């Protein structure tokens, strides 16, 4: 685990991220808060591209909890069977839709606690929805952010909650809204697990990683 980088270096890192991509976006396709919630729930242990392929035909016919219930579990499975753990995910999505209809009037709640109480929704999923739909600076820590945070010293921590807290505590507030998107994209495409692309990394001179691949 690298040491926590100090404020001036963190500001320079995120200045560079912002200059390169002023408005970073999540890569999961969605049309409203509900389809975003479903897409993120389906993305566990699956790629965004794989989820987008599965939901391309699903969301036009099931973009509300009511329509998802009408489709039913078996109907949903036909759309998402290319995604890992599809049966368990289908079960959770249908249970989630039932709760949203019965307890929330078909609307997606926008508190972390209410979201996490839904079947198949963990803290990361809740944070993605809060950030991407409601513009709340929640930090959704996935494997890419966990790796980058610890490798570079941007937000080191022994587990995902510690990394989330390190982001919230150390990254300047004006970067918080997009922080997790910049970090996910950098971890996914540049600071990769096995062969990080240090030679083309825009923060390589600021990073704490000692085994740079140049």
N, C-alpha and C positions, 0 to 999 in steps of 0.2 A: 504494500500500500504506500503510495507516494504521500509526501507531506502536503498539507493544505496550502495551496498557492495564496499569496497575499492579495489584498484588494487591488492595488495598481495593476498587477499582472492579469487578474481576472477581468478587470475593465478593458484592458487591451485585447484580451482573447475575444470577448464578446463584441467589442467594437469591430474586430475583423470578421467575426461571424455575421454581424449585422450588415457590414459593407458588402459582403459576398452574397448574402441572401436576406434582404430587408424584411420580407414577409414570408417566413418559412411555413409550409403547410404540411399537415398530416397526409399520409398517402392512402388512407382508407376512404373509399367512395361512400357518400351518404347524401341524403336529401333533407333530413331533419334530425332533431335530437334523438328520436327513437331509432332511426336507421343507423345513426352513429353509435348509439349504445349497443345495438345488436352486432354491428360490424366489429367493434372493439372486443366484445365478448367472444365472437367467433375467431378472433385473431390469436388467441392464446395458443401457443405451440403451432402456429401456422404463419405463413408469410402474408403480408398485406396484398401482394399480387394474387395469391391463391384465394384470399377472401373476396377480393374485388371480382374475380372471375366467377365465383359462386353466387355473389349477390347481384350480379349484373341483370339476371332475369328474375331474381327474388324480390328486390325492392320495388319494382314497378307494380307488383301485385300485392305486396305486403309491407306497406310503409307506415302502418299504424298497428298498435297492439290488437285492435279489433280484427283487422284483416289477417294478422298473423294467427290469431285463434281460429279464424274461419279456415285458413289454409290447413291447420292441424299439424301434428308432429310428423306424421308420415309424409305429408305433402312437403313439409320443410326439409325433411331428410333428402328427398329427391333433388333438392337444390344445393344442399351443402355436403353431400356425401363424398366430395373430393377433398374435404378439409379433415384434418386429423381430429379424432375424438368426436366425430360428427353426431353420433347417437346421443352422447351425454350432453353435447351442446344444444342439440335440438330439444331435448327434454327441458333443459334450463330456459331456453328462449321461450318456449310455450308457457312454462310456469311463470316466467317473468311477465309475459304478456297478460296472463290472467290476473296477476297482482296489480299491474298497472291499470287495468280496466276496473277492477273491483275496489281498489284502495286509492287510486290517484286520478280517477276520471279519464283514463287513457293518456294522461300527460306524464312526461318523464320528470321526476323530482330533481331539484337542483341543490341538494345538500349531499355531502359525502356520505354521511351516515345512512340516509335514505337510499342512496344508490347502492351502497355496499350491502344493504339488507336484501337486495334483489338476488335471486338465484343466478349463479355464474358470474357475479360482478364482484371483483376484488378492488383493492385500493387503487391499483394502477388503472383499471378500467374506469373507475369513478373519476379519477384525476384527469384522464384524457377527455372525458365528456365535459367535465366542468371547465376545462381549459379551452377546448376547441369550440364548444357550443355557446358557453356563457362568458367566455373571455376572462375567466378567473385564473390567476397565476398559479394554478396547481401543477405540481411536478410529477409526471408519470414516469417512474423509473423502471426501465426495461433492462435487458441484458446489455444493450449497447451503451446506455447511459451509465450503468454500473461499472462496466469495463473502462470507459473513457474517464469517468469521475475518479476512479482509483488509479488508473495508469498515468494520467496526465497531472493529477493533483487538483483538478477543477473542483471536485466534490468527493473526497475520499470517505469511505464508510464501510463498516464490516457487513452491513446488510442493506437492502433496498430502502428501508425506512431511514437509516442513518445517512445514506446518500441523499435522499429526498430532503432531509433536514439540513444537510450541508449546503445543498443548492439554495434553499430558502434563506439560510443564515449568512451565506457568503457572497452570492452573486448579486451585483448591484440591482436595485429594485427596478430600474428602467429597462432591464433585460429579462425580468422574471417571466413575463407573459410568454415569450417565445423560447425561453432557455431550454426547455426539454426538447423542443423540435430541433433547434440547432444541434444539440448534443446527440439526439437520435440519428439525425442525418449524417453527422460527422462520424459517429461510431459505426454506422451501417456501411458507409461508402469510403471512408478514409482510414479511420483508426480501427481497422478490422481485427478480428481476434487473432488469426494466425499470421497473416502477412500485412501488417499495417503499412499504409502508403505514406511513410514518413517523408519521402523525397518530394512529394507534392502537397504536403500538409501546410496549411497557412498559419499554424500556430506551433510549428516544430521548434522554433527558437525559444518558446515560452513553456514548453511541456517538460514535465519532470521525468518522463519515461527514459530510462537509461539505455535500453536496448533498441535504439532507433534503427530502422531499416532504411538506409540512405543509398 
